[in-house]
Amino acid sequence: MKILFLGTGTSTGIPVIGCDCNVCRSTDPGNKRLRTSIYISSNQARILVDASPDLRQQALLYGLRRVDAVVFTHAHADHIFGFDDIRRFNTIQGTIIPAYGMPETIHDLKRIFNYVDTGSDKKGSYRPRINFVEIRECFSIGDIKVCPVPVQHHGMTAGYVFEQGALRVGYFPDCLKMGDDTVAHLQGLDVMILDALRHRPHLTHMTVEESVGLLKRIKAKKSLLIHMCHDLDHAELERSLPEGIGVSYDGLELDV
């Protein structure tokens, strides 16, 4: 199972429009962050997790040619506004593509993208062809088992545990709080990817300090911070973190 980080930034992306801070003006590639999304690949599956507004750019940049399914964490704009670009993968593959999410997320997707075609291709139209699937428990895409894990963000959102055989990867890009039962469930992951917006407190996201504290409790073999804003310089943040916890960056590929 491979994890490709298509984007690691918060909703504004980095650099931020009209900002002249040191991070936004930085030439360090680690400080260039498209909106957060990952792409999971295995022998049997290619899974896009969230469809950021930068999806077209991400697909071109990293040479994406196949999407077997889209898995959504929640329906905030920075995680869904690239959904229309799925239509290109429909054309390449000649298939209807399933989109998975918690019931509230699927409801919002159908409302926002009410023109999406859920059936056969129609002559003269060019729109995503999607099979919407509401999820409440684990399901499989090819050889990858996908387990939704509700956590608090702005209301509830879904993180996911992706499993292939004995390998387990946790992905929680938008998270404010996580219950003790969830922390216990995530013990001993091979990789844990967790929200860490900035150092200052935020109403809907974890701070770096909160994220590090939680990662120490989860004790994954490898941990990575994601969904970072322009308050955080990549190199500076990396130097400040304890052993076993790193900073994700656009284009990072993990072979789990």
N, C-alpha and C positions, 0 to 999 in steps of 0.2 A: 504494500500500500504506500503510495506517494502522496504527499501534501504539497501543493504549490500555492504560495501566498500571492494571490492576484492583487490584493490591496490590504494595507494595514493601518490606514488613517481613519479618523473620525469623520463625521458627516460633512464637514467643509472641505476635506481633502487638504493636503499639504503640498505646496504653499497655499495659504489662504488668500483669497481675492483681496487685493488692496492692502496687504500687510507687508511691512518692511522689517519685521523682527529678524533676529539672527538665524533662526531655524528656517523661516520662509525664504531667506536670501542665501541659505547654505548651499554649497556645491557638493556636499556629502550625499551620495545616492540614498543612504539610509534615511535622510530627511525628506525624500520625495515619496509621498504616501498617497496613493489612490484610495478610494473608499473601500472599506473592508469587505473581503470575500476570499474564499479558498476554493481550490479545485482538487478533488480527490480522484486518484486513478489507481486501478488494479488490473489484473488480467481480464476481469469480466465487467468492469464498470468504470464510467467517467461521470463523476458527480460534481455539479456546481452547487456550492452552498452560498445562497443569497445571490441576487442579481443587482449589483450596484449600478449607479448612474454611469460609471466608467466601464461597463462591461464590454462595449465595442472596442475601446482602447485596450483593455486588458486582453481580450481575445486576439487582437492583432499583435500585441506586444509579445505574447507568450505562445502564439501559434496554436490556439485551441481549435480543434477540428471536429470535436465530438462532445455532445452532452446527452447522456442517457437519462438523466433526471436532474431536477432542480429541487433543492431542499431549502426551505425558508425558515429563518429563526423568528422573524416577526415582520410586520408590514410598515416599518418606518421608511421614509423616502430613500435614505441612503442604502437601504438593503433591498429595495424592490424596483427602483426606477429605471433599471436596465432590462427589465423583463421583456420589453418589446423586441429586443435584439435576439431573443430565443428563436424568432421566426427564421433566422438565417440557418440555424442548426436543423430546424424542420426541413428546410429545403435541401441541405447537404445530405441529410440522413434519410429523407423520405418517410419520416415517422412522426406520429404524435408523441410529444414528450410529457411525461408525468411531472407534476409539481406537487410536492408534499409540504404540509404545514399543519400546525395546530388549527382547530376549527375556526377560531377568531381570525387567524392569519389568512386562511383560505377565503373566508367571508370578505375580508378587506380587499384581497387580490381580485376577486370577482367583481367587486364594486368599482374599484379603480380602473381595472382593465376589462371593462364590460363588453368590449368588442372582440375579445379573444374567442377564437373558434375552437369549440370542444369536439367537433366532429371531423368529417372528411374535408379535404381542401376544396375551396369553392373557386370556380373560374373567375379570374379578374381580381381576386382579393389577395392581399399579402399581409397576413397577420399571424401571430403565434397560434400554433395548434397544440392545445394543452389538455391533458387529462388531470383535473384537479383532484387531489386525494387528501382528505382530512385524516390526521393521525392522532392517536392517543396513546399508542404503545409501540413497541419495537416492530420494525419491518425490514425487509431485505431489498437491496438493489444489487443484482448480480451476486458476487461473493462477499459483499459488505453488508453487515448488519447495522442498522441505524436505530438508535434509541433516543427518543426525545426526553429531555430533562427540564421541567419548568423551573425558572428562576425569576427573581424580581428584577425588573428594569424600570420601565415606565408602565406600571401594571406588570403582568406576567409575560414573559417571553420564553422561547425554547433555546436551551443549549442542546448539544448532541454528543453522544458517545458513538463513535464509529468503530466497529469491530471487524477484524478479519482473522479468523482462527483465534489464536491466543493474544493477538495484538489489539490494544485498545487506545483510542485517541479521543480526548475530550476537547470540545470546541465551544467556548462561551464568550463571544465577542461583545455582547451587551449585557452587563450584569451589575446590579447594585448590591444585592445581598444573596446569600446562599445558605440554606438551612443545614443543620447538623446532619440530618439524614442523607442529604445530597452529598455532603463532604465525605461521609462514610462510604457511600456508593462509589465515589470516584477514587478511592484509595488505590495506589499502586498502578495508575495509568502509565502506559509507555510514553505518551506525550499529553500534556495539558496546555491548552491555549486559552488565555483569560484576558478579559477587559482590563485596561489600565489607562484611563483617559489622561490624567495629569496628577500633579501633587496636591493641588487645591481641591477641597471637597466639591462634589457635584451632586445634583438631586437624583440623577438616574444612572450614574456610572461609578465604578470603583476608582479610587485613587491608586497610585502606584504602591503606596504603603499598604493599603488594604488588600490589593491583589497579591503582593508578595507574602503577606501574612497568611492569606488563604492557600496560596500555593505551597507554603511550608507545611500546612496541615494535610494537604492532599498527597504530597510526597510522590509526585510522578517522577519517572526516570529522567524526563526532560520537560522543562516548563518554559513557556514563551508568553511575553506580553503582547497585546494587540490593541487596535482601535485607539491609537494615540493621537493627541492634538499637537498643535505647534508650540505648546509650552515645553515639550520634551525633545531635547537634542539626542539623537540616536547614540552617538559615541559616549556622551556624558552619562546617559542613562545606563548603558551597558556596563560602564566602569563601576557604577554604584551598586549593582545588583549582587546578591550572594551567589555562591557557586551552585550550578544546576538550574539557574533561572536566567534566561536571555531575552533579547528584544527581537521580535520578528521584523522583517522588512520586505518590501515589495520584491518579488522574484525569488525569494527564499524557497528552496525545494527540499523537503525532508523525505528520505527513504526510510520508512519506519521499520 
